[in-house]
């Protein structure tokens, strides 16, 4: 259970906090990129930031959509429901769903 606790703490607290710190540090210490003595134009820097934002923005957007669509009356229930894997998650073929997936209830058959 120690491994499980370590994994849970890393995913729930350490990793998100570390990523926020890295992002904040990157924004605070940002200097325009250069190639030797040549400084890139502002439009190139803006294009780079737009590329980064277009890739990363989908993580919180999809999370908000999933929580909003989840069943539950409170925010905690909605977040908990959004964090549960789908009943058909796992290997495609039933014969490959052994051990770990054997005791998982099949909600479609209920």
Secondary structure, DSSP 8 states (H G I E B T S, - for coil): -HHHHHHHHIIIIIHHHHHHHHHHHHHHT----EETTEE--HHHHHHHHHHHHHHHHHHHHHHHHHHHHS--SSHHHHHHHHTS--TT-S-SSGGG--GGGTTS--TTT-
